[in-house]
Amino acid sequence: MKSTLISRVIRGLLSALLLSLFCFATASVADANANSISYTASTTASRHASAVQDLPPPVEREIAVFGQKIHYVEAGAGPPVILLHGLGGSTQNWGLNFGPLSKGFHVIIPDQIGFGTSDKPLINYRIATYVDFLDQFCKQLKIERATLVGGSMGGWVAAAFTIAFPDRVDRLVLVDAAGYAPPANYDYRTLYGLNPSSREGMKQLAGRVFFNKVFASDQVMEQFMTQRISAGDGYTINRIIDSMIRGEDFLDNRVQAIKQPTLIIWGREDGLIPLSDGQRFKKEIPNSTLVVIEQCGHVPNFEKAEEFNMALQRFLK
């Protein structure tokens, strides 16, 4: 069981899903030949693998929502906490977080529709789609009330769900969350370039996702390229970008309705969604706290997993 869980953590690090403006990414630190991987990155992986090796492995399950297979994993016992990945992500994005969190909570991590190993129907995806699927997902699992933790696009989904179903959300955690409309002069066409299909495109995006620039190295790009192509979610990503171009489901002038205790966690050097958006969430959500993690990009739950886990556990407990 220990080896199974460690393998899952490493697989999570290897499933580097480089995403668009609203994506959530993890990164590989397990290439035995990649001597250029920094000490910080490699020791982060080994330290957290060691920290979770004595915990039972998560259980993988599937249910049908609107006739579509939704894959999810769950671990631990206690109050329910649902972790929502971002665009292009999967359950594996939370590989360094579910272990510590499952010590005191019932952690549930779905592959959201169109991603991971869940079904990928050819529909016009939008954030409202994910809110509807999360609604039915919770009803089927008989989860009446839960804490929602969302990274990037997952944060957008979590906030929108909280607005739509306030009585069913206990607490809210937004991690470098998307959701605000870009400036009026923003060229949305550039977003399609952030669903990369070349190593150069991957490298440019990695430079914006991660503070640690080793993740833009040639060795890592090979792994990124393999994972991105095999993910099979390019159609989903482009349809969500189309939805954004249509101006659907943005959070502007809506988050003031969120009354739940809210934690906002942000990497100061996020090159995809700037810290100013996190500060705006803090200003507009009445009962909120902002934690800024230094020397960290778009994925604080990976780049600074220890700090992230401590901040999250303090907030939840």
PEVENMO-V966263 format. One record per helix or strand of 3 or more residues. SS is the DSSP state (~ for helix, > for strand). FROM is the first residue (numbers start at 1). LEN is the number of residues. If there is no record, write none. Layout:
ss | from | len
SS | FROM | LEN
SS | FROM | LEN
This chain:
ss | from | len
~ | 2 | 13
~ | 39 | 14
> | 59 | 7
> | 68 | 8
> | 79 | 6
~ | 91 | 4
~ | 98 | 4
> | 105 | 6
~ | 127 | 14
> | 146 | 6
~ | 153 | 12
~ | 166 | 3
> | 169 | 7
~ | 188 | 7
~ | 199 | 11
~ | 213 | 4
~ | 218 | 13
~ | 234 | 12
~ | 255 | 3
> | 262 | 6
~ | 275 | 10
> | 288 | 6
~ | 300 | 4
~ | 305 | 12
